[in-house]
Amino acid sequence: MTEFTLPKNSKVTKGKVYETHTDTKNIRTFHVYRYDPSEDSNPRVDTYEISLDQCGPMVLDALIKIKADYDASLAFRRSCREGICGSCSHNINGVNTLACTQPIKDIKGDISIYPLPHMNVVKDLVVDLTDFYKGYASVEPWLKTNSEAPEGTERLQTKEDQEKIDKPSACILCACCSTACPSYWWNGDKYLGPAALLASYRWLQDSRDEAKEERLKELNDSSKLYKCHTIMNCSLACPKDLNPGQAIAEIKKMIATQDLND
């Protein structure tokens, strides 16, 4: 019988346990993935007991408290703390989301915090997003025009046209959607992924952009676009309630109905 198992050096081991010594019953237990590639050791999961009486309400607050009071070596990204920058995206109890907008009280039992799945780990909860950003840049996410700009004014659009790009423009590039996508896991070097394709859709919908045919030709590729198999994990994972799965379907429809000249 064939057996499938992880290589010995990639198996996650049990790590250190940090107990709280405060006199309170309002304690939650956090299990946090720890890994430093510069050390010759397996990944591990450290356990931290935290008094919520001395901690903010969000999972990010717990991570900040762990780093400040328990272990200063813990590495994670964070910035705005308002769900705008996308820096603190992690896998929390099996769901890709933003630590800064995930209330601790909404999670039952122990809380497990891992890096975004199927990404190379730089250290602890920090993953390498180089290829993710390359995919985003490859769709040329900026206004492309051939005509002369209107004299003395901006390129204007109607309120109805603006509303078409309102939601796609709200993407914060947190990578929650792409790292929840099995097609991106296995084909991340070729498949653009939900985040990049949502960005492309945003410009395809922009009434001021004059490169629609050029953009569609570039996307009409078996790997860049059609590796999407409409699993829809991307839309479920988006912490901003966007729908990259629908955007990808709309791009496919555009290509099917557009007369793309060679």
Legacy VTK file of the C-alpha trace (Angstrom):
# vtk DataFile Version 3.0
C-alpha trace
ASCII
DATASET POLYDATA
POINTS 262 float
0.000 0.000 0.000
1.301 3.459 -0.921
1.884 5.843 1.974
2.031 9.599 1.651
3.740 11.560 4.395
5.535 14.847 4.891
9.323 14.973 4.862
10.713 14.635 8.372
12.082 18.183 8.449
8.717 19.734 7.543
6.605 18.077 10.215
5.264 20.542 12.749
6.299 19.749 16.312
4.908 20.815 19.660
6.618 23.963 20.882
6.875 25.952 24.068
3.979 26.679 26.405
3.671 30.148 27.943
1.256 30.235 30.858
-0.353 33.339 32.271
0.013 34.012 35.979
-2.718 36.599 36.339
-5.572 35.973 38.761
-8.430 35.861 36.257
-10.683 33.341 34.598
-10.937 35.369 31.391
-8.118 33.490 29.644
-7.872 32.320 26.043
-5.311 29.947 24.596
-3.528 30.786 21.349
-1.517 28.293 19.276
0.915 30.113 16.972
3.014 28.653 14.158
6.727 29.339 14.561
9.443 28.728 11.987
12.810 30.277 11.249
14.482 28.931 8.082
17.865 30.100 9.351
17.668 27.573 12.181
18.183 23.852 11.697
14.906 22.856 13.287
11.371 21.845 12.352
8.427 24.233 12.427
6.675 24.196 15.787
3.491 25.486 17.366
3.940 27.516 20.547
1.062 27.893 22.998
0.265 31.141 24.798
-2.295 31.733 27.549
-3.533 35.307 27.436
-5.696 37.224 29.848
-8.306 39.036 27.788
-8.663 41.533 30.618
-5.252 42.839 29.559
-5.643 42.486 25.797
-7.521 44.260 23.018
-10.534 42.615 21.343
-8.961 41.477 18.063
-6.672 38.563 17.185
-4.031 41.100 16.118
-4.136 42.546 19.647
-3.278 39.086 20.965
-0.329 38.782 18.578
0.938 42.203 19.635
0.619 41.202 23.298
2.479 37.934 22.671
5.340 39.816 21.023
5.414 42.491 23.733
5.007 40.326 26.858
5.916 36.733 25.968
8.327 36.413 23.051
9.830 39.367 21.179
11.148 37.070 18.450
7.666 36.405 17.022
7.456 37.741 13.444
4.247 38.916 11.772
3.152 41.782 9.531
0.765 44.536 10.576
0.222 48.193 9.872
-3.099 50.039 9.799
-5.139 47.906 12.238
-8.279 49.022 10.355
-8.711 46.324 7.683
-7.348 48.632 4.987
-3.693 47.733 4.389
-4.044 43.943 4.177
-0.766 43.340 6.026
-1.993 41.115 8.860
-3.601 38.376 6.754
-3.184 34.965 8.407
-4.900 31.606 8.537
-6.910 31.737 11.764
-8.629 28.519 12.831
-8.488 27.293 9.252
-9.825 30.469 7.637
-7.808 33.079 5.750
-8.687 36.469 7.198
-7.310 39.699 8.659
-6.152 39.465 12.266
-7.032 43.121 12.863
-10.726 42.680 12.021
-11.227 39.214 13.533
-12.777 39.562 17.015
-11.471 37.052 19.557
-14.961 36.664 21.032
-16.318 35.369 17.717
-14.054 32.310 17.847
-14.976 29.437 20.118
-12.313 27.503 21.993
-8.567 27.725 21.369
-7.332 29.949 18.557
-4.759 28.639 16.067
-2.817 31.150 13.967
-0.835 29.989 10.944
0.732 31.757 7.949
-1.242 31.951 4.722
-1.326 28.427 3.224
0.914 27.091 0.450
3.306 30.034 0.582
7.026 30.015 1.355
7.515 31.126 4.945
10.050 33.899 5.525
9.727 33.597 9.311
6.872 32.563 11.606
3.682 34.175 10.215
5.437 36.160 7.465
5.183 34.658 3.966
6.978 35.532 0.729
4.550 37.500 -1.472
7.009 38.176 -4.313
5.205 36.025 -6.898
1.818 37.301 -5.719
2.847 40.906 -6.421
4.437 39.922 -9.744
1.114 38.463 -10.839
-0.653 41.654 -9.805
1.841 43.856 -11.663
1.561 41.704 -14.799
-2.065 42.765 -15.410
-0.863 46.384 -15.637
-3.293 47.764 -13.035
-3.359 51.348 -14.217
-5.350 53.468 -16.660
-4.269 52.925 -20.281
-5.402 55.358 -22.964
-4.521 56.260 -26.548
-6.599 59.410 -26.935
-5.542 62.869 -25.855
-6.614 63.842 -22.353
-9.437 66.404 -22.211
-8.051 69.923 -22.028
-8.422 71.579 -18.647
-10.256 68.688 -16.986
-9.913 65.094 -15.860
-11.201 62.026 -17.697
-14.708 61.977 -16.261
-17.215 59.138 -15.998
-20.839 58.854 -14.993
-21.922 57.786 -11.527
-23.240 54.541 -13.020
-19.864 53.778 -14.613
-18.065 54.591 -11.381
-20.278 52.189 -9.471
-19.138 49.345 -11.774
-15.564 49.669 -10.475
-16.429 50.651 -6.918
-16.292 47.148 -5.412
-13.356 45.738 -7.396
-11.376 48.838 -6.421
-11.842 47.945 -2.741
-9.372 45.029 -2.940
-6.545 45.543 -0.420
-4.204 42.846 -1.826
-4.196 40.879 1.423
-3.785 37.623 -0.588
-6.480 35.820 1.423
-8.335 34.880 -1.759
-5.374 33.658 -3.809
-3.928 31.586 -0.979
-7.337 29.946 -0.452
-7.413 28.819 -4.092
-6.237 25.251 -4.868
-5.502 26.213 -8.483
-3.177 28.952 -7.229
-1.519 26.525 -4.800
-0.474 24.189 -7.592
-0.036 26.664 -10.463
1.009 29.907 -8.772
3.884 30.396 -11.210
1.481 30.544 -14.194
-2.063 31.109 -12.950
-2.585 34.764 -12.037
-4.919 33.953 -9.163
-8.121 35.636 -7.929
-6.561 38.865 -6.627
-4.704 39.711 -9.845
-7.693 38.761 -11.995
-10.012 40.897 -9.860
-7.616 43.805 -10.425
-7.685 43.135 -14.165
-11.481 43.045 -14.119
-11.529 46.413 -12.365
-9.728 48.006 -15.348
-11.735 46.075 -17.928
-14.845 47.646 -16.377
-13.419 51.174 -16.280
-15.178 53.334 -18.882
-12.092 55.570 -19.160
-9.700 52.744 -20.059
-9.030 52.247 -23.783
-7.111 48.963 -23.713
-9.908 46.443 -23.226
-9.080 44.337 -26.287
-5.374 44.357 -25.451
-6.080 43.302 -21.859
-8.410 40.489 -22.907
-5.901 39.162 -25.444
-3.275 39.016 -22.729
-5.617 37.122 -20.390
-6.842 34.677 -23.050
-4.390 32.017 -21.922
-4.892 28.474 -20.674
-2.806 29.121 -17.571
-3.250 32.799 -16.683
-7.051 32.668 -16.607
-8.456 29.233 -17.335
-6.774 27.430 -14.452
-9.723 28.790 -12.467
-12.168 25.933 -11.906
-14.818 28.020 -10.068
-14.226 26.385 -6.693
-15.123 29.811 -5.205
-12.889 29.541 -2.141
-11.644 32.995 -3.133
-15.003 34.691 -2.641
-15.597 32.915 0.666
-12.169 33.962 1.962
-12.296 37.656 1.033
-12.412 39.741 4.256
-13.777 42.722 2.282
-16.807 40.744 0.996
-15.693 41.042 -2.632
-16.415 38.396 -5.246
-13.300 37.605 -7.309
-14.908 34.370 -8.501
-17.680 36.306 -10.202
-15.147 38.745 -11.689
-13.216 35.832 -13.225
-16.436 34.437 -14.707
-17.201 37.854 -16.205
-13.733 38.018 -17.789
-14.288 34.608 -19.381
-17.646 35.835 -20.694
-16.019 38.971 -22.156
-13.460 36.860 -24.004
-16.155 34.503 -25.297
-18.249 37.358 -26.689
-15.507 39.782 -27.781
-14.138 39.669 -31.320
-10.431 39.585 -30.488
-8.482 40.431 -33.633
-5.134 38.648 -34.025
LINES 1 263
262 0 1 2 3 4 5 6 7 8 9 10 11 12 13 14 15 16 17 18 19 20 21 22 23 24 25 26 27 28 29 30 31 32 33 34 35 36 37 38 39 40 41 42 43 44 45 46 47 48 49 50 51 52 53 54 55 56 57 58 59 60 61 62 63 64 65 66 67 68 69 70 71 72 73 74 75 76 77 78 79 80 81 82 83 84 85 86 87 88 89 90 91 92 93 94 95 96 97 98 99 100 101 102 103 104 105 106 107 108 109 110 111 112 113 114 115 116 117 118 119 120 121 122 123 124 125 126 127 128 129 130 131 132 133 134 135 136 137 138 139 140 141 142 143 144 145 146 147 148 149 150 151 152 153 154 155 156 157 158 159 160 161 162 163 164 165 166 167 168 169 170 171 172 173 174 175 176 177 178 179 180 181 182 183 184 185 186 187 188 189 190 191 192 193 194 195 196 197 198 199 200 201 202 203 204 205 206 207 208 209 210 211 212 213 214 215 216 217 218 219 220 221 222 223 224 225 226 227 228 229 230 231 232 233 234 235 236 237 238 239 240 241 242 243 244 245 246 247 248 249 250 251 252 253 254 255 256 257 258 259 260 261
